[in-house]
C-alpha cells in the first residue's frame, strides 16, 4: 500500500545522512571469492515509529482511519533512516566483510571458511536486533552474484543481464519521455561504455530546450551503436590500491573522455570509463586547455582512487609537458 505523504514531507526536517555511492561500495569487494546476499522482509516496516510520532503517519480509508506503528514507505527521510539503522547494526563489520545499500546486504570473503564465519557474525547481529530476512530473495556462498544492477565475481563486475536485455530489446523512442527513460537506463551503466557522451550525442541533443523531437538517421545510428556495444560489454576489474593506476585521457571539440586502468599481471585492464560533454565556454578553450580539462575531470571523478596513489597519466598533447616551464600561464 502506498500513502501520499507529500504534505508531511514538506514540513519534515530533511536528514543529511548520506546514501553510499554504489561504485564506492563495489570497490570494497576486491579480492573476494565468495559472496552472499541478504534481503530484509518488509524493509522499512522493520523499523518502529516512536509512539509520540505515530499520529503523524495517519491515513484514512473507507474502512476507517489508521496510523502506522512502523516506518511506512513514502516518508522523505525513510531511506536515510533505514541506511543509518543498518549501518549502526553492522558497524563493526561494515566495509570489512559486509556492504549495505538500504535493505540490500552483501557479505563477501576471500575463502569459504572465512565466509561461513562472516555469515555467522551477520546472523548474530540480525538476531540480536530482531531483524527478519526474506529467504526467497537471499543467496549464499556464491562465486557470482547479482547486486544493485551488477554481476559481481572474483573476475570483476559486469552489467546485470536483465538490464542488458532491457536495453537491447528497447524500441527506438518515439517521444521525449521514452528517450529520457532509455538514456536513464544507459546512464546507469555508463562506467562500462567508452566514449558514452560521443555515442549518445545525437540523442541528448533532442533533450535541449526548444528542440523539436525529430528521430532521424543520426539518432537511429546512435541508438543502434549503443545497443550493439552493450551486446558484449567489458568486464571491469575492481581497483587495487596497492597497484599503480594508469589514467588515459582525450579531448575532442565537444567532449572529454578518460579510462582508469590497472595492470594485474596480464596487461592493462579497465576499471571504469568516463566521458563528459563540454560546456559552451569550454569548447572555446585552446587544445592544451581541453586536454588539461580532461585530466582534471578524471581526477575529480576518480579522486577516491587517485588521491595519494602511484599513477601514470597519458594524454596525446605534448605541450602539457611544458606547462610548468611557460612564463605566462592562462589563469585557468
N, C-alpha and C positions, 0 to 999 in steps of 0.2 A: 504494500500500500504506500502511496506517495501523498504527502501532505504539503500544502502550499505554505511555506514559512517565510515568504518574501517580506511581509510586514515585520515579523520578529527579527529577521536578519538585518533589516535596515537600522534597527536600534541596538543591535548587538555590537559590543566592542570586539573588533577583529583580533584573533590570536596571531602572534608573529612567529609561532613555532614553525621551522622550515620543513617542507616535504623534501626528502632526499632526491638528488638528481640520479636518474636511472643509470646513466653512463658511469657515474662515480661508484654506485653500488656494484656494478658489474666488475669494475676494476679490482674489487676485493677478492675475486674468485680465481686469481692467477695461481696456478699450481695445483688446483683442486681436481681430484679424480672422481669423487663421489658426491652426489647431490640428493637432497630430499626436499620436498615442498609440502608445506602445511597450510591449509586454508581454514580459517575460523568460521564456524557456523554462525550465520546471522550477523557477522561483522560487528557493526555499531551497536547492535542490540545486546551485546555482552557487557556494555558499559552502563552502569546505573546513573540515573539523574538524581542530583540532590533533591531530597524531599521538598525543600522550600522552593525549588525551581520547576517542579513537575507541572504546575498550573500554566506555566509559560508555553508548554507544548500542547495545550488543549486543542481539540478539534471537534467538529460537530458532524454527525451523520444522521440519517433518518431513523436510526435506532436510538439515538441519544448523543450526549456529549461525553468525551473521554479525554484522558491525558496520558502521556507516556511516563512510565517509571524507568525506562531505559532510553538510551540515546537514539533518537529516530534519524532516518535519512532526511536530508534536505536542510539541516541546520548549517549555517555558514562556517561554523567552527568544528563541525563534526569530523572532517578528515584530519585536521590538525590535532584535535583532541585524541583521536584514535592513534595517530602516529606517535604522539607523546606518550600515551599509555603503553603501547607496545615497546617503545624504546626504554621505558622505565622497567618493564617486566624483564626484559632481556639485556639490561645494561651491562652486566658482567660478561656477556657472550657476544655482544654486538661488535661486528667487524672482525671478530676472531674466528667464529665458526658459523655465524648467522648474519644475514642481512634482512631487513624488513622494509617493505613498501606497503603501508597501510595494512590491509589484512592478509597480504601475501608474505609468507615466511619461508626463506630459503636457507637450508643448512648445507654447509659444504666442508669437505675434509680431503686430505691428501691420501689417506688409507682407509680401508674398510673398517679396521679395528677402531681407529680414531673416530670414524663416523658414527659407529654404534655408541661410543661414549658421549659424543656430542648430542646425539638424539636423546639419550637418557637424560642429559642435563636439560635439554629443551623441554622434555615431557615433565620433568620435575617442576620447572617453572610454570608450565601450563597448569599442572595440578595444584600447585601452591596458590595460584591466582584464580583458580576455578574457571579457567577458560576452556571452552569446548571446541573441538575441531570437527570439521566435516570430512569424514573418512573417504567419501566417494571422490573428493577433489584433492586428496593427498597422494603423494608419490614418494616412495622410499628407496634408498640405495640404488639410485640411477646413475649411469655414467653419461647420460644425455637427457636433458630436461628442458621443457618449455617454461620460461619465466619472463613475465612482462613483455610479451611480444617477441622474445628472442629464444633461440635454442642454445642452451649452454652445454658445453662439453669440455674435456681436457684439451681439445684442439683449438678452442676459441669460442666465438659467438657467431651465430648465423641468424638470418631472419626467420621468424616462425613461418612454416609452410602455409599456414592458414592465411596469414597476411599476404604472402606471395600470391596465393591463389586468388584472393580478393582483388589484388592489383591486376593480375593477368586476365581475369575474367571481366574487368570493368569495361563497359562500353564507352565509346567516345562521348564525353559530356555534351549535352545539348543545351545547357543553360549555365548561368553563373554559379548557382548553388551546387550543381553536380560537379562542376570544375573545382570549386573550393573543397568539396568532400574528397575528391580524388587527390588533390595536392596535399591535403592534410594527412592522408594515409601515406603518401610518398614521403612527406617531410619526416614522418616518424622513423623512417629507415634511412635518413639522409646520410648517416655516417658510413653506409655501405655503398654509396653512389659517388663515383669520381665525377667531378665537374657537374654536380646536380644543378647549379644555377644556370650553366650553359645549356643543359638539356631541357630544363623547364622554362627557359626564357620566353619562347613563343606562347606558352600557356599563361605564365604570370603576367605577361603584357595585357592580357584580356581583363585582368583584375584592376587595372588602373582606372581611376575615376574619370568618367566621361567617355570611356572607350566603349564602342558598340561591340556587342558579342557576335563575332563572326568566326566560325570554325573553318579555317582554310587548309591549304596544303601544308604550310609550315606547322600549324598546330597538330595536324594529323601525323606528320613525320616525327614531331617531338613526342607525341603520345605513344607512338609505336616504338620509338627508340627506348623510352623508359620501360615499357612492358617487356621488350626483348632483353634489355640489360638485366632485368630482375628475374629472368628465367634461370639464370645461373649466377647469383650474386656471390661475392667473395666471402670467404671465411676470415673474419678478423681475429687476430690474436689479442690476448689480454696483456696490457702493458706490464713489464717487469722493471721496477725502479732500479734494480741492480745492474741493468744493462744500459748502454748508451742509446740515446734516441737519435733518429735522423728525421729532420723536417725538410720536406721538399715543397717549395712554393713556386707559384707562377702568377703572372698578371696579364690580362688582355685589356682591350679598350673598355670593356664594360664590366668585367668581373675579376675576382681574385680566387685562387684555389690553393689547396695545400693537402698534403698527405703526411700522416705521422707513421713512422716505421721503426722497426727494431730487427736486429739480426739474432735469431735464436739458434744459430749454428748451421743453418742451411740457406743463407742469403737473407736479404731484407724482406720482411713481411709486413703488410699494412695493419695498423691498429685502428685507424679511423681516417675518413676523408672529410674534407670541409671545403665549402665554397660560399662566396658571398657576392651579391650584385653590388656594384659601386653606386654611391650616391652621385647625383648630377655634378656636384662640385668636384668630387674625387676623379671623375672622368677627365677633368682638365689638368690633372697632375702630369708632371714630367714622367718619363718612363721609369727612371730610377726611383721616383717617389711612389709610383704604383707598386713597384717590386718591394719596396720597404713596407708599404701598407699591407701587402700580403703577409710579410713576415710578422709584423706587429699583430695582425688579426689572428694568425696561427698561435702566437704566444698567448693571446688573451683566451682563446678557446681551450687550449691545452695547458694552461698555466699550472693546473694541479699536477701534471706530469713533468713539466719542463723547469719549474722553479727549482734552482739548485742542482739540476741534473746535468750529467755529461751528455753533450749533444753536438750534432753537426747540422748546419743549415745549408741547404743547397738552393741556389737561385740562378737564373740564367742571365742576370745582368751584372757584368763585371764591374761597372762603375761603383757599385755598392762597396766594393773592397776598399775604395779610396775616399769614402765619405769623411773619415776622421782626419784625412790629410788636406781637405779642402778648407781654405781660409774663410770663405763666406758661405755658410750653410743656410738653406731655406729654413725659416722659422718652424716649419712643420717638423 
